[in-house]
Amino acid sequence: MNLSLKGVPASRGIVIGPALVLSGAAGDDGQERRLEPREVEPEIERLLKAVATTRDQLLDLKRRVAMEIGQKHAEIFNAHILFLDDPTFLVETQEQVRKQRTCAEWAVRGYVDRYARMLDAVGDGMMRERQGDIRDVGKRVVQNLRGGSLAPLSESAERRILVARDLSPSETAQLDLGKVLAFATDQGGPTSHTAVIARTMEMPAVVGLEQATLHIKDGDTLILDGGAGVVVVSPDKETLARYRQRQAELKVKERELKAVSRLPAVTKDGRVIKVFGNIELPEEARNAAAKGAEGVGLFRTEFLFVNRNNLPTEEEQFEAYRLALRHSHPHPVTIRTLDLGGDKFVTHLGMSGEMNPFLGLRAIRLCLAHPYVFKVQLRAILRASHFGPVRIMYPLISGLEELRQANQILEETKRDLARRSIPYDPDVPVGAMIEVPSAAITADLLAKEVSFVSVGTNDLIQYTMAVDRNNERIAYLYDPLHPAILRSLRMIVAASEKARVRLSLCGEMGADPLFAMVLVGLGLRELSMSAGSIPVVKKVLRSIGYREAHALVVQAMKLATGAEIRELLSSSAVGRRVTEA
């Protein structure tokens, strides 16, 4: 047969094995069943028991994921638990059972469908993601009503490649690594919670295959290439041999990457590039260091604020920052001040819904609007600076006015600590993030009043291209190689060099080997990225020369489109070496 299905790469790795197809949608509740009057109250009891069981399962799953995968990923399940705890859910489902005498499964499905359609009507990327959370909970309640689970998997005697229409985050986190080689789904995208968890678990995965469940049968031999986003069904002997060879080559590369991660990132012609890690929780600094990070280039502190009913105290924040410093010792930790808003909210700051949250009261704007909250965080950071090298970084600076306001509050905070004889580093470096076009255009002005600047490419690309990066319908416009982005970066590099201030980049652009080569060619000397990307980026940087990367970038800057630039990079000798790394 040798049928090749193309999907979306979700998690790297090549595996070969038999398929296990989960037929139909997980949690499908079948047909409506009408109840006799005497069956209504027992049905209500069955519903309440299933909801309680589901809640216990989710709490247990959250604890397990926090221990095995990380606290950040465990927070995914807060939305699931909140949905179960919503009184409206229980009231409306019980009313439907009582008044319409429908079975509990049908009542749950009806409520979930209505709620999901309401969220879908909002048309917002974040709300669509929440819709997936709601459907996930509904499926789990129905499974418990039926006493079911991923039974075919538990009955399997050998490790298999799981094939399904979709897998929810909770289903993915529960996959038994002893029985699942990889998974392939008809639905899903590379930035979904499911894909992120797969990468964290280092389980190869391909999503967005659309019709995998139609073309694949239980027991079919599959080749799954998570890096290429390809699933080969019933491969012939030649294809099997080719992929087995590639498997062996990947294992060799993994050993090489582990060795390279311990080495400095120095280009072939001697240019030293500092590689840092991006973290969201202090414990992640240890993993970044183990992967070869030379410090933390971005500590996203907003994760200390979300998924709780009150603001973190100064002491809580201080301990978190000090722990990150301990794990990064003796390297520096760059702490980004609170970056809430956009797609991250907390109710206890009075953050109301906005028509355009990404253009609204977020990041440094929110901190300046709540100076007390800002000062608490700054005090905690300054106190931590006494225990190791800290850098303070302001997010979403749009101009000098905001920068000066933030620095004024910082100076007030320093004076307050000095009055109380609390030790801190009075010379802690302070920097601004370049994330919006106004900051890029005035980078020369900002650079004169900071110790360093850091480019946040995730938002810089989004704002420059006017592209919602969570909207899959226009994702094709989100292009790091667009001439406008490269020109902006060149302008920022020139401004920092003229002002003689340190320049770093902490967006995910630096985690892509090809883009990392371009960034070095543009003149950047510091890159920060997710820990898992550090070894391969270090290997790439050690395999190229700065001068050859710079010459290639000079050629690229003369081209008119991102597609032309990508073609030039990919077809060049240095580009091919990078791609093969």
Buried (B, 14 or more C-beta within 10 A) or exposed (E): EEEEBEBBBBBBBBBBBBBBBBEEBBBEBEEEBEBEEEBBEEBBEBBBEBBEBBBEBBEEBBEEBBEEBBBBBBBBBBBBBEBBEEEEBBEBBBEBBBEEBBBBBBBBBBBBEEBBEEBEEEEBBBBBBBBBBBBBBBBBBBBBBBEEBBEBBEEBEEBBBBBBBBBBBBBBBBBEEEBBBBBBBBBBBBBBBBBBBBBBBEBBBBBBBBEBBEBBEBEBBBBBBBBBBBBBBBBEEEBBEBBEEBBEEBEEBEEBBEEBBEEEBBBEEEBEBBBBBBBBBBBBBBBBBBBBBBBBBBBBBBBBBEBBEEBBEBEBBBBBBBBBBBBBBEBBBBBBBBBBBBBBBBEEBEBEEBEEBBEBBBBBBBBBEBBEBBBBBBBBBBBBBBBBBBBBBBBBBBBBEBBEBBBEBBEEBBEBBEEEEEEBBEEBBBBBBBBBBBBBBBBBBBBEBBBBBBBBBBBBBBBBBEBBBBBBEEBEBBBBBBBBBBEBBBBBBBBBEEBEBBBBBBBBBBBBBBBBBBBBBBBBBBBBBBBBBBBBBBBBBBBBBBEBBBBBBEEBBEBEEBEBBBBBBEEBEBBEBBEEB
